[in-house]
Amino acid sequence: MQNEEGQNVDLYIPRKCSATNRLITSKDHASVQINVGHLDENGIYTGHFTTFALCGFIRAQVLVLAHLVVICFPALLGGSYQHDHGCY
C-alpha cells in the first residue's frame, strides 16, 4: 500500500530468493540478505552495493557459495542472471 506521497507504508514487504525466486516468508529464520559492494577498476569501494537474498532452503543444502558465485558475478559485471529452474 502507498500513501499520498507514493511511499510504501506496508508493515511487511516479502522478499524473493535470488537463487530460486521463491518467496521468503516471515517464518524463514534461516534466510539471509547479503549486500555485495561495487568496486571501481582500482578495487576501491564506490559506495554502491547490490542486495541478494537467499532462502533457508538454499542455505540448508550448503549451496550458498555456489549460488553467490553464479548470481553475483554476472549481475555485478553488467550481465543479467537467468536461472533455469530445472535443477531443483
ZADOPA-908600 format. One record per residue: residue number from 1; x, y, z negated of N, C-alpha, C, O in turn. Coordinates in steps of 0.02 Angstrom, whole numbers. Layout:
BEGIN
@n->NUM | n_u->X | n_v->Y | n_w->Z | ca_u->X | ca_v->Y | ca_w->Z | c_u->X | c_v->Y | c_w->Z | o_u->X | o_v->Y | o_w->Z .
...
//
This chain:
BEGIN
@n->1 | n_u->42 | n_v->-58 | n_w->0 | ca_u->0 | ca_v->0 | ca_w->0 | c_u->45 | c_v->62 | c_w->0 | o_u->98 | o_v->62 | o_w->-31 .
@n->2 | n_u->22 | n_v->115 | n_w->34 | ca_u->61 | ca_v->176 | ca_w->38 | c_u->20 | c_v->234 | c_w->12 | o_u->-41 | o_v->236 | o_w->19 .
@n->3 | n_u->54 | n_v->283 | n_w->-18 | ca_u->20 | ca_v->343 | ca_w->-42 | c_u->17 | c_v->395 | c_w->14 | o_u->34 | o_v->379 | o_w->71 .
@n->4 | n_u->-5 | n_v->456 | n_w->-2 | ca_u->-13 | ca_v->508 | ca_w->49 | c_u->53 | c_v->528 | c_w->81 | o_u->54 | o_v->548 | o_w->139 .
@n->5 | n_u->109 | n_v->521 | n_w->44 | ca_u->174 | ca_v->539 | ca_w->72 | c_u->204 | c_v->484 | c_w->114 | o_u->257 | o_v->494 | o_w->144 .
@n->6 | n_u->173 | n_v->426 | n_w->118 | ca_u->198 | ca_v->370 | ca_w->157 | c_u->247 | c_v->326 | c_w->120 | o_u->281 | o_v->285 | o_w->152 .
@n->7 | n_u->252 | n_v->333 | n_w->54 | ca_u->297 | ca_v->292 | ca_w->14 | c_u->261 | c_v->229 | c_w->-9 | o_u->202 | o_v->230 | o_w->-25 .
@n->8 | n_u->299 | n_v->173 | n_w->-13 | ca_u->270 | ca_v->111 | ca_w->-38 | c_u->259 | c_v->117 | c_w->-113 | o_u->304 | o_v->138 | o_w->-149 .
@n->9 | n_u->200 | n_v->98 | n_w->-136 | ca_u->184 | ca_v->101 | ca_w->-207 | c_u->164 | c_v->33 | c_w->-234 | o_u->136 | o_v->29 | o_w->-289 .
@n->10 | n_u->177 | n_v->-20 | n_w->-197 | ca_u->160 | ca_v->-87 | ca_w->-220 | c_u->206 | c_v->-106 | c_w->-277 | o_u->264 | o_v->-85 | o_w->-279 .
@n->11 | n_u->181 | n_v->-146 | n_w->-324 | ca_u->222 | ca_v->-168 | ca_w->-379 | c_u->270 | c_v->-223 | c_w->-358 | o_u->325 | o_v->-227 | o_w->-385 .
@n->12 | n_u->250 | n_v->-264 | n_w->-310 | ca_u->292 | ca_v->-319 | ca_w->-289 | c_u->291 | c_v->-323 | c_w->-213 | o_u->238 | o_v->-331 | o_w->-183 .
@n->13 | n_u->349 | n_v->-317 | n_w->-183 | ca_u->356 | ca_v->-325 | ca_w->-110 | c_u->395 | c_v->-388 | c_w->-98 | o_u->455 | o_v->-391 | o_w->-114 .
@n->14 | n_u->365 | n_v->-440 | n_w->-69 | ca_u->400 | ca_v->-504 | ca_w->-60 | c_u->457 | c_v->-497 | c_w->-10 | o_u->454 | o_v->-459 | o_w->38 .
@n->15 | n_u->510 | n_v->-536 | n_w->-23 | ca_u->568 | ca_v->-538 | ca_w->22 | c_u->565 | c_v->-603 | c_w->61 | o_u->531 | o_v->-650 | o_w->42 .
@n->16 | n_u->603 | n_v->-605 | n_w->116 | ca_u->610 | ca_v->-666 | ca_w->155 | c_u->682 | c_v->-688 | c_w->153 | o_u->728 | o_v->-647 | o_w->152 .
@n->17 | n_u->692 | n_v->-753 | n_w->152 | ca_u->759 | ca_v->-781 | ca_w->152 | c_u->791 | c_v->-766 | c_w->220 | o_u->761 | o_v->-777 | o_w->272 .
@n->18 | n_u->853 | n_v->-742 | n_w->218 | ca_u->888 | ca_v->-725 | ca_w->280 | c_u->907 | c_v->-787 | c_w->320 | o_u->917 | o_v->-783 | o_w->380 .
@n->19 | n_u->912 | n_v->-845 | n_w->288 | ca_u->932 | ca_v->-906 | ca_w->322 | c_u->873 | c_v->-945 | c_w->349 | o_u->878 | o_v->-973 | o_w->404 .
@n->20 | n_u->818 | n_v->-948 | n_w->313 | ca_u->762 | ca_v->-991 | ca_w->333 | c_u->698 | c_v->-953 | c_w->351 | o_u->651 | o_v->-984 | o_w->376 .
@n->21 | n_u->696 | n_v->-889 | n_w->338 | ca_u->636 | ca_v->-847 | ca_w->348 | c_u->578 | c_v->-868 | c_w->302 | o_u->521 | o_v->-850 | o_w->315 .
@n->22 | n_u->592 | n_v->-906 | n_w->250 | ca_u->540 | ca_v->-923 | ca_w->201 | c_u->529 | c_v->-863 | c_w->155 | o_u->575 | o_v->-825 | o_w->142 .
@n->23 | n_u->468 | n_v->-856 | n_w->132 | ca_u->455 | ca_v->-804 | ca_w->82 | c_u->488 | c_v->-823 | c_w->17 | o_u->486 | o_v->-881 | o_w->-4 .
@n->24 | n_u->519 | n_v->-775 | n_w->-15 | ca_u->548 | ca_v->-786 | ca_w->-81 | c_u->496 | c_v->-763 | c_w->-132 | o_u->483 | o_v->-703 | o_w->-138 .
@n->25 | n_u->467 | n_v->-810 | n_w->-167 | ca_u->414 | ca_v->-794 | ca_w->-214 | c_u->442 | c_v->-765 | c_w->-278 | o_u->502 | o_v->-767 | o_w->-290 .
@n->26 | n_u->398 | n_v->-737 | n_w->-318 | ca_u->419 | ca_v->-708 | ca_w->-381 | c_u->443 | c_v->-761 | c_w->-430 | o_u->478 | o_v->-745 | o_w->-478 .
@n->27 | n_u->424 | n_v->-823 | n_w->-420 | ca_u->444 | ca_v->-878 | ca_w->-465 | c_u->509 | c_v->-912 | c_w->-443 | o_u->531 | o_v->-959 | o_w->-477 .
@n->28 | n_u->538 | n_v->-891 | n_w->-388 | ca_u->601 | ca_v->-921 | ca_w->-364 | c_u->659 | c_v->-888 | c_w->-400 | o_u->689 | o_v->-840 | o_w->-374 .
@n->29 | n_u->675 | n_v->-912 | n_w->-459 | ca_u->726 | ca_v->-882 | ca_w->-501 | c_u->796 | c_v->-901 | c_w->-479 | o_u->845 | o_v->-876 | o_w->-508 .
@n->30 | n_u->803 | n_v->-946 | n_w->-431 | ca_u->869 | ca_v->-965 | ca_w->-407 | c_u->890 | c_v->-924 | c_w->-346 | o_u->946 | o_v->-932 | o_w->-321 .
@n->31 | n_u->846 | n_v->-881 | n_w->-321 | ca_u->862 | ca_v->-842 | ca_w->-262 | c_u->911 | c_v->-786 | c_w->-280 | o_u->914 | o_v->-763 | o_w->-337 .
@n->32 | n_u->950 | n_v->-765 | n_w->-230 | ca_u->998 | ca_v->-711 | ca_w->-240 | c_u->991 | c_v->-661 | c_w->-183 | o_u->969 | o_v->-677 | o_w->-127 .
@n->33 | n_u->1010 | n_v->-600 | n_w->-197 | ca_u->1013 | ca_v->-547 | ca_w->-147 | c_u->1085 | c_v->-522 | c_w->-147 | o_u->1111 | o_v->-501 | o_w->-198 .
@n->34 | n_u->1117 | n_v->-523 | n_w->-89 | ca_u->1187 | ca_v->-506 | ca_w->-83 | c_u->1195 | c_v->-447 | c_w->-36 | o_u->1169 | o_v->-447 | o_w->20 .
@n->35 | n_u->1231 | n_v->-396 | n_w->-59 | ca_u->1247 | ca_v->-338 | ca_w->-17 | c_u->1318 | c_v->-348 | c_w->10 | o_u->1365 | o_v->-356 | o_w->-28 .
@n->36 | n_u->1325 | n_v->-347 | n_w->76 | ca_u->1390 | ca_v->-354 | ca_w->108 | c_u->1409 | c_v->-286 | c_w->136 | o_u->1374 | o_v->-258 | o_w->178 .
@n->37 | n_u->1466 | n_v->-260 | n_w->112 | ca_u->1488 | ca_v->-193 | ca_w->132 | c_u->1517 | c_v->-191 | c_w->202 | o_u->1547 | o_v->-240 | o_w->225 .
@n->38 | n_u->1507 | n_v->-135 | n_w->236 | ca_u->1535 | ca_v->-124 | ca_w->302 | c_u->1604 | c_v->-92 | c_w->295 | o_u->1613 | o_v->-49 | o_w->253 .
@n->39 | n_u->1650 | n_v->-114 | n_w->336 | ca_u->1718 | ca_v->-88 | ca_w->335 | c_u->1734 | c_v->-55 | c_w->402 | o_u->1707 | o_v->-75 | o_w->453 .
@n->40 | n_u->1778 | n_v->-5 | n_w->400 | ca_u->1800 | ca_v->25 | ca_w->463 | c_u->1858 | c_v->-15 | c_w->491 | o_u->1876 | o_v->-68 | o_w->463 .
@n->41 | n_u->1888 | n_v->8 | n_w->545 | ca_u->1941 | ca_v->-30 | ca_w->577 | c_u->2004 | c_v->-36 | c_w->534 | o_u->2046 | o_v->-78 | o_w->547 .
@n->42 | n_u->2010 | n_v->6 | n_w->482 | ca_u->2067 | ca_v->2 | ca_w->436 | c_u->2053 | c_v->-41 | c_w->375 | o_u->2096 | o_v->-50 | o_w->332 .
@n->43 | n_u->1993 | n_v->-68 | n_w->371 | ca_u->1974 | ca_v->-110 | ca_w->314 | c_u->1951 | c_v->-71 | c_w->254 | o_u->1951 | o_v->-97 | o_w->198 .
@n->44 | n_u->1931 | n_v->-8 | n_w->263 | ca_u->1907 | ca_v->34 | ca_w->208 | c_u->1831 | c_v->35 | c_w->209 | o_u->1800 | o_v->41 | o_w->262 .
@n->45 | n_u->1801 | n_v->29 | n_w->149 | ca_u->1729 | ca_v->28 | ca_w->141 | c_u->1699 | c_v->94 | c_w->165 | o_u->1723 | o_v->147 | o_w->145 .
@n->46 | n_u->1647 | n_v->91 | n_w->207 | ca_u->1618 | ca_v->151 | ca_w->236 | c_u->1561 | c_v->180 | c_w->195 | o_u->1537 | o_v->235 | o_w->211 .
@n->47 | n_u->1538 | n_v->145 | n_w->144 | ca_u->1481 | ca_v->169 | ca_w->105 | c_u->1415 | c_v->139 | c_w->129 | o_u->1363 | o_v->151 | o_w->98 .
@n->48 | n_u->1416 | n_v->101 | n_w->182 | ca_u->1356 | ca_v->67 | ca_w->207 | c_u->1361 | c_v->-7 | c_w->191 | o_u->1415 | o_v->-35 | o_w->183 .
@n->49 | n_u->1303 | n_v->-39 | n_w->186 | ca_u->1301 | ca_v->-111 | ca_w->173 | c_u->1240 | c_v->-141 | c_w->205 | o_u->1191 | o_v->-106 | o_w->220 .
@n->50 | n_u->1242 | n_v->-206 | n_w->213 | ca_u->1185 | ca_v->-245 | ca_w->239 | c_u->1165 | c_v->-294 | c_w->184 | o_u->1207 | o_v->-327 | o_w->154 .
@n->51 | n_u->1100 | n_v->-299 | n_w->172 | ca_u->1074 | ca_v->-342 | ca_w->119 | c_u->1050 | c_v->-408 | c_w->148 | o_u->1014 | o_v->-409 | o_w->198 .
@n->52 | n_u->1070 | n_v->-462 | n_w->117 | ca_u->1048 | ca_v->-529 | ca_w->136 | c_u->1016 | c_v->-561 | c_w->74 | o_u->1043 | o_v->-557 | o_w->19 .
@n->53 | n_u->959 | n_v->-594 | n_w->84 | ca_u->926 | ca_v->-630 | ca_w->30 | c_u->927 | c_v->-704 | c_w->45 | o_u->913 | o_v->-725 | o_w->101 .
@n->54 | n_u->944 | n_v->-744 | n_w->-5 | ca_u->946 | ca_v->-817 | ca_w->4 | c_u->902 | c_v->-849 | c_w->-48 | o_u->906 | o_v->-833 | o_w->-108 .
@n->55 | n_u->858 | n_v->-894 | n_w->-27 | ca_u->811 | ca_v->-926 | ca_w->-72 | c_u->845 | c_v->-981 | c_w->-112 | o_u->900 | o_v->-1003 | o_w->-95 .
@n->56 | n_u->812 | n_v->-1003 | n_w->-164 | ca_u->839 | ca_v->-1056 | ca_w->-207 | c_u->848 | c_v->-1122 | c_w->-170 | o_u->891 | o_v->-1162 | o_w->-189 .
@n->57 | n_u->808 | n_v->-1134 | n_w->-119 | ca_u->813 | ca_v->-1195 | ca_w->-79 | c_u->882 | c_v->-1200 | c_w->-47 | o_u->913 | o_v->-1254 | o_w->-49 .
@n->58 | n_u->907 | n_v->-1147 | n_w->-19 | ca_u->973 | ca_v->-1147 | ca_w->13 | c_u->1027 | c_v->-1154 | c_w->-40 | o_u->1076 | o_v->-1191 | o_w->-30 .
@n->59 | n_u->1019 | n_v->-1119 | n_w->-96 | ca_u->1070 | ca_v->-1124 | ca_w->-149 | c_u->1072 | c_v->-1194 | c_w->-178 | o_u->1125 | o_v->-1218 | o_w->-198 .
@n->60 | n_u->1014 | n_v->-1228 | n_w->-182 | ca_u->1012 | ca_v->-1296 | ca_w->-210 | c_u->1048 | c_v->-1346 | c_w->-164 | o_u->1073 | o_v->-1397 | o_w->-187 .
@n->61 | n_u->1050 | n_v->-1331 | n_w->-100 | ca_u->1084 | ca_v->-1376 | ca_w->-53 | c_u->1158 | c_v->-1361 | c_w->-46 | o_u->1192 | o_v->-1392 | o_w->-5 .
@n->62 | n_u->1184 | n_v->-1314 | n_w->-83 | ca_u->1254 | ca_v->-1294 | ca_w->-82 | c_u->1275 | c_v->-1273 | c_w->-12 | o_u->1330 | o_v->-1289 | o_w->11 .
@n->63 | n_u->1231 | n_v->-1239 | n_w->22 | ca_u->1245 | ca_v->-1216 | ca_w->90 | c_u->1252 | c_v->-1140 | c_w->94 | o_u->1251 | o_v->-1112 | o_w->148 .
@n->64 | n_u->1259 | n_v->-1107 | n_w->36 | ca_u->1259 | ca_v->-1035 | ca_w->35 | c_u->1317 | c_v->-1006 | c_w->76 | o_u->1306 | o_v->-962 | o_w->117 .
@n->65 | n_u->1376 | n_v->-1031 | n_w->65 | ca_u->1434 | ca_v->-1004 | ca_w->101 | c_u->1428 | c_v->-1015 | c_w->176 | o_u->1445 | o_v->-970 | o_w->215 .
@n->66 | n_u->1405 | n_v->-1073 | n_w->196 | ca_u->1397 | ca_v->-1087 | ca_w->268 | c_u->1346 | c_v->-1039 | c_w->299 | o_u->1357 | o_v->-1014 | o_w->354 .
@n->67 | n_u->1291 | n_v->-1027 | n_w->264 | ca_u->1240 | ca_v->-982 | ca_w->290 | c_u->1263 | c_v->-910 | c_w->291 | o_u->1247 | o_v->-872 | o_w->336 .
@n->68 | n_u->1302 | n_v->-890 | n_w->241 | ca_u->1328 | ca_v->-822 | ca_w->241 | c_u->1374 | c_v->-811 | c_w->300 | o_u->1372 | o_v->-757 | o_w->331 .
@n->69 | n_u->1415 | n_v->-859 | n_w->316 | ca_u->1460 | ca_v->-852 | ca_w->373 | c_u->1420 | c_v->-848 | c_w->438 | o_u->1435 | o_v->-807 | o_w->481 .
@n->70 | n_u->1369 | n_v->-890 | n_w->445 | ca_u->1329 | ca_v->-891 | ca_w->506 | c_u->1286 | c_v->-828 | c_w->512 | o_u->1277 | o_v->-803 | o_w->568 .
@n->71 | n_u->1261 | n_v->-802 | n_w->456 | ca_u->1216 | ca_v->-745 | ca_w->458 | c_u->1255 | c_v->-679 | c_w->458 | o_u->1242 | o_v->-635 | o_w->499 .
@n->72 | n_u->1302 | n_v->-672 | n_w->413 | ca_u->1335 | ca_v->-608 | ca_w->402 | c_u->1378 | c_v->-586 | c_w->460 | o_u->1372 | o_v->-529 | o_w->484 .
@n->73 | n_u->1422 | n_v->-628 | n_w->483 | ca_u->1471 | ca_v->-606 | ca_w->533 | c_u->1438 | c_v->-582 | c_w->598 | o_u->1457 | o_v->-528 | o_w->621 .
@n->74 | n_u->1391 | n_v->-618 | n_w->628 | ca_u->1360 | ca_v->-591 | ca_w->688 | c_u->1321 | c_v->-527 | c_w->674 | o_u->1322 | o_v->-481 | o_w->715 .
@n->75 | n_u->1287 | n_v->-523 | n_w->617 | ca_u->1248 | ca_v->-464 | ca_w->601 | c_u->1292 | c_v->-404 | c_w->590 | o_u->1275 | o_v->-348 | o_w->611 .
@n->76 | n_u->1349 | n_v->-413 | n_w->558 | ca_u->1393 | ca_v->-357 | ca_w->544 | c_u->1434 | c_v->-336 | c_w->604 | o_u->1459 | o_v->-280 | o_w->607 .
@n->77 | n_u->1442 | n_v->-381 | n_w->652 | ca_u->1481 | ca_v->-365 | ca_w->712 | c_u->1437 | c_v->-337 | c_w->768 | o_u->1460 | o_v->-328 | o_w->824 .
@n->78 | n_u->1374 | n_v->-324 | n_w->752 | ca_u->1330 | ca_v->-294 | ca_w->801 | c_u->1286 | c_v->-342 | c_w->839 | o_u->1242 | o_v->-321 | o_w->876 .
@n->79 | n_u->1297 | n_v->-406 | n_w->831 | ca_u->1255 | ca_v->-456 | ca_w->864 | c_u->1192 | c_v->-469 | c_w->824 | o_u->1185 | o_v->-444 | o_w->768 .
@n->80 | n_u->1148 | n_v->-506 | n_w->852 | ca_u->1088 | ca_v->-523 | ca_w->815 | c_u->1091 | c_v->-596 | c_w->794 | o_u->1118 | o_v->-639 | o_w->830 .
@n->81 | n_u->1063 | n_v->-610 | n_w->737 | ca_u->1063 | ca_v->-678 | ca_w->710 | c_u->998 | c_v->-711 | c_w->730 | o_u->944 | o_v->-684 | o_w->717 .
@n->82 | n_u->1002 | n_v->-769 | n_w->762 | ca_u->942 | ca_v->-807 | ca_w->779 | c_u->951 | c_v->-877 | c_w->750 | o_u->1002 | o_v->-910 | o_w->762 .
@n->83 | n_u->901 | n_v->-898 | n_w->714 | ca_u->905 | ca_v->-962 | ca_w->679 | c_u->862 | c_v->-1013 | c_w->716 | o_u->804 | o_v->-999 | o_w->730 .
@n->84 | n_u->889 | n_v->-1071 | n_w->731 | ca_u->848 | ca_v->-1124 | ca_w->759 | c_u->821 | c_v->-1164 | c_w->701 | o_u->859 | o_v->-1198 | o_w->666 .
@n->85 | n_u->757 | n_v->-1161 | n_w->691 | ca_u->726 | ca_v->-1190 | ca_w->632 | c_u->725 | c_v->-1267 | c_w->634 | o_u->692 | o_v->-1298 | o_w->592 .
@n->86 | n_u->760 | n_v->-1297 | n_w->680 | ca_u->759 | ca_v->-1369 | ca_w->686 | c_u->804 | c_v->-1405 | c_w->637 | o_u->800 | o_v->-1466 | o_w->631 .
@n->87 | n_u->849 | n_v->-1370 | n_w->602 | ca_u->897 | ca_v->-1405 | ca_w->559 | c_u->873 | c_v->-1413 | c_w->488 | o_u->910 | o_v->-1440 | o_w->447 .
@n->88 | n_u->814 | n_v->-1392 | n_w->471 | ca_u->789 | ca_v->-1400 | ca_w->403 | c_u->735 | c_v->-1452 | c_w->401 | o_u->708 | o_v->-1466 | o_w->347 .
//
